[in-house]
């Protein structure tokens, strides 16, 4: 399969450009409303856990 694209570089370029344009179109038309529906969970605290130490 790789030899097909190596032997036909123009076809490979055209296919890559079409895929890139389709991806850009998909990103532009993606609904942001579906992202807003997700609830953001709070991140865990970044504070270190303090463990009491015995004095010697």
Phi, psi and omega per residue, in radians:
X1 nan -0.649 -3.136
X2 -1.142 -0.609 3.135
X3 -1.107 -0.532 3.118
X4 -1.054 -0.773 -3.131
X5 -1.341 -0.527 3.095
X6 -1.194 -0.685 3.140
X7 -1.294 -0.386 -3.103
X8 -2.213 1.317 -3.074
X9 -1.169 -0.542 3.130
X10 -1.153 -0.733 3.099
X11 -1.081 -0.722 3.134
X12 -1.106 -0.730 3.110
X13 -1.113 -0.791 -3.122
X14 -1.109 -0.757 3.119
X15 -1.101 -0.713 3.127
X16 -1.140 -0.708 3.125
X17 -1.163 -0.720 3.115
X18 -1.104 -0.735 3.121
X19 -1.142 -0.667 3.119
X20 -1.146 -0.747 3.114
X21 -1.149 -0.686 3.109
X22 -1.130 -0.684 3.093
X23 -1.156 -0.722 3.086
X24 -1.117 -0.701 3.104
X25 -1.141 -0.687 3.120
X26 -1.128 -0.693 3.119
X27 -1.163 -0.716 -3.102
X28 -1.208 -0.563 -3.072
X29 -1.664 -0.019 -3.129
X30 -1.176 2.347 -3.108
X31 -1.350 2.214 3.091
X32 -1.368 -0.290 3.128
X33 -1.086 -0.601 -3.123
X34 -1.194 -0.497 3.099
X35 -1.299 -0.674 -3.096
X36 -1.171 -0.393 3.138
X37 -1.212 -0.461 -3.123
X38 -1.236 2.352 3.108
X39 -1.509 2.348 3.121
X40 -1.509 2.158 3.109
X41 -1.452 2.489 3.115
X42 -1.160 2.489 3.123
X43 -1.289 2.615 3.106
X44 -1.124 2.679 -3.107
X45 -1.111 2.491 3.132
X46 -1.622 0.059 3.138
X47 -1.273 2.451 3.120
X48 -1.257 2.667 3.102
X49 -1.383 2.240 -3.128
X50 -1.712 2.147 -3.130
X51 -1.923 2.206 3.131
X52 -1.175 2.392 -3.133
X53 -1.933 2.498 3.087
X54 -1.427 2.452 3.072
X55 -1.461 2.500 3.131
X56 -1.560 nan nan
